[in-house]
Amino acid sequence: MKTPLTPEYVKKYSDSLEMVRLAPSSGNTQPWRVFFEDTTNEFHFFKKSISKRYELRRLHDIDIGIALCHFELTSLRNGLSGNWLKHAKENVDSIDDLQCIMTWKC
């Protein structure tokens, strides 16, 4: 699950991931991390707290919402079906200091 996401690896979702990369964020912190799990065909979106000040004001949550919106709208525009899932914490491997926010099931 810790494989870097390259356009060749994610193929048809490369535009969606590029739009996540370009999504605006508070102070340009980009507090999201995305991992693709090929065994379940899922993209897991994690939040990494970058700034305590932004986290206290919940700005990172807003940033994540914008990134998720960019991913979904681009995917749908490109004819890619999928839906959002909120997995229980024990169902998604934890990674360092990242908090799992949502999962896109392809």
ABEGO torsion letter per residue (X at the ends): XABBBBAAAAEAAAAAAAAAAABBBBGGAGABBBBBBAAAGBBBBBBBBABAAAAAAGAAAAAAAAAAAAAAAAAAAAGBBEBBBBBBAAABBBBEABBBABBBBX
